[in-house]
Amino acid sequence: MYGAGALVTRLLPPKWAPRRAANVRIVPVVSTVLLVDHHPRFRSRARRVLHATGFEVVGEAVDGRGALAAAAMLRPHVVLIELHLPDLDGIEVASRLAARADPPAVVLMSSADPELHGARLGGCGARGLIPKTRLSPDLLEAVLRGDPEPAEG
């Protein structure tokens, strides 16, 4: 009814509320995202997809060290990281971010088969892995909630 990402708060009934207050107020909830991928075309596409559905991309990085620095400076809610980066891999970046005092939610992305990384994926602190070809706001939100992966439609 209110759209994805909306937080609906019910104010007190008019009897107890100030006369000028509305009964219902809609406050948008925006998740800030840091995109980390060394492919500029993919970052551009991901930014457009996420922005169109209410996510706010607050920064981008092309490698692991840049991701760590940007995450410390920007403090995003979510860090979306490519698994294969030029310097540190996404699993190492996710592990370092998870060790911070107030870590962001980390979601890994890859074009490769996630089975190739096996146990390393489970111990890095990431919420999950999304194939880059299937990146969508619905899938990202499902992974962030910890839901089982939605069926492909």
C-alpha positions as CSV (number, residue, x, y, z in Angstrom):
1,M,0.0,0.0,0.0
2,Y,2.8,2.5,0.9
3,G,5.5,1.0,-1.3
4,A,8.7,-0.7,-0.5
5,G,10.9,0.9,2.1
6,A,8.2,2.9,3.8
7,L,7.8,3.1,7.5
8,V,4.3,3.8,8.7
9,T,3.8,5.3,12.1
10,R,0.4,5.8,13.7
11,L,0.0,8.9,15.7
12,L,-2.4,9.2,18.6
13,P,-6.1,9.4,17.7
14,P,-7.3,13.0,17.2
15,K,-8.9,13.0,20.7
16,W,-5.4,12.9,22.4
17,A,-3.3,14.4,19.6
18,P,-2.8,18.1,19.0
19,R,-5.4,19.4,16.6
20,R,-3.0,20.0,13.7
21,A,-1.4,16.6,13.7
22,A,-2.3,14.1,10.9
23,N,-3.5,10.6,11.8
24,V,-0.9,8.9,9.7
25,R,2.6,10.0,8.7
26,I,4.8,8.1,6.1
27,V,8.5,8.3,6.7
28,P,10.7,6.8,4.0
29,V,13.4,4.4,5.2
30,V,16.5,4.6,3.0
31,S,19.3,2.1,3.2
32,T,22.6,3.6,2.2
33,V,24.8,1.4,0.1
34,L,28.5,1.4,-0.8
35,L,29.1,-0.4,-4.1
36,V,32.5,-2.2,-4.5
37,D,33.3,-3.5,-7.9
38,H,36.2,-2.9,-10.4
39,H,33.9,-2.9,-13.4
40,P,32.5,0.7,-14.0
41,R,29.7,-0.5,-16.2
42,F,28.4,-2.9,-13.6
43,R,28.6,-0.2,-10.9
44,S,26.7,2.1,-13.1
45,R,23.9,-0.5,-13.7
46,A,23.8,-1.5,-10.1
47,R,23.6,2.2,-9.0
48,R,20.6,2.8,-11.3
49,V,18.8,-0.4,-10.2
50,L,19.2,0.3,-6.5
51,H,18.5,4.1,-6.8
52,A,15.3,3.5,-8.7
53,T,13.9,1.4,-5.8
54,G,14.8,3.6,-2.8
55,F,18.4,2.6,-1.9
56,E,20.8,5.5,-1.7
57,V,24.3,4.7,-3.2
58,V,26.5,6.9,-1.1
59,G,29.8,5.8,-2.5
60,E,31.8,3.5,-4.8
61,A,35.1,1.7,-4.6
62,V,37.1,-0.2,-7.2
63,D,39.2,-2.4,-4.8
64,G,39.3,-3.8,-1.3
65,R,41.4,-1.1,0.3
66,G,39.2,1.6,-1.2
67,A,36.2,-0.2,0.2
68,L,37.6,-0.3,3.7
69,A,38.5,3.4,3.6
70,A,35.1,4.4,2.1
71,A,33.2,2.3,4.6
72,A,35.0,3.9,7.5
73,M,34.3,7.4,6.1
74,L,30.8,7.0,4.8
75,R,29.4,4.5,7.3
76,P,26.8,2.9,4.9
77,H,24.1,0.5,6.1
78,V,25.1,-2.0,3.4
79,V,28.3,-2.7,1.6
80,L,27.7,-4.6,-1.7
81,I,31.1,-6.2,-2.6
82,E,32.3,-8.1,-5.7
83,L,34.0,-11.3,-4.6
84,H,37.0,-10.9,-6.9
85,L,38.8,-7.6,-6.5
86,P,42.2,-6.4,-7.7
87,D,43.9,-6.3,-4.3
88,L,42.0,-7.9,-1.4
89,D,39.2,-10.3,-2.2
90,G,35.6,-9.6,-1.1
91,I,35.8,-12.3,1.6
92,E,38.8,-10.6,3.2
93,V,37.0,-7.2,3.0
94,A,33.9,-8.7,4.5
95,S,35.9,-10.2,7.4
96,R,37.6,-6.9,8.1
97,L,34.3,-5.0,8.1
98,A,32.6,-7.6,10.3
99,A,35.4,-7.1,12.9
100,R,34.6,-3.4,13.3
101,A,32.7,-2.1,16.3
102,D,29.5,-1.1,14.3
103,P,29.8,-3.2,11.1
104,P,27.6,-2.6,8.1
105,A,25.6,-5.4,6.5
106,V,27.8,-7.0,3.9
107,V,26.5,-8.8,0.8
108,L,28.9,-10.4,-1.7
109,M,28.4,-10.5,-5.4
110,S,30.0,-12.7,-8.0
111,S,29.9,-13.8,-11.6
112,A,31.6,-17.1,-10.7
113,D,30.1,-20.1,-9.0
114,P,29.9,-19.5,-5.2
115,E,30.7,-23.2,-4.6
116,L,34.3,-22.5,-5.5
117,H,34.7,-20.6,-2.2
118,G,32.9,-23.1,0.0
119,A,33.6,-22.6,3.7
120,R,35.3,-19.2,3.3
121,L,32.0,-17.7,2.5
122,G,30.4,-18.9,5.7
123,G,33.0,-17.5,8.1
124,C,33.5,-14.0,6.6
125,G,30.5,-12.2,8.2
126,A,28.7,-11.6,5.0
127,R,24.9,-11.9,4.9
128,G,25.0,-13.8,1.7
129,L,26.1,-13.9,-1.9
130,I,24.1,-12.7,-4.9
131,P,25.0,-13.7,-8.5
132,K,25.7,-10.4,-10.3
133,T,23.3,-11.4,-13.1
134,R,20.4,-11.6,-10.6
135,L,21.1,-8.4,-8.6
136,S,17.8,-6.8,-7.8
137,P,16.4,-4.8,-4.9
138,D,14.0,-7.7,-3.9
139,L,16.9,-10.2,-3.8
140,L,19.1,-7.8,-1.9
141,E,16.4,-7.1,0.7
142,A,15.7,-10.8,1.1
143,V,19.4,-11.5,1.7
144,L,19.6,-8.6,4.2
145,R,16.5,-10.0,6.1
146,G,18.1,-13.5,6.1
147,D,15.2,-14.9,4.1
148,P,15.7,-18.0,2.1
149,E,16.4,-17.0,-1.5
150,P,13.2,-16.2,-3.3
151,A,12.3,-18.4,-6.2
152,E,13.2,-17.1,-9.7
153,G,10.2,-15.8,-11.4
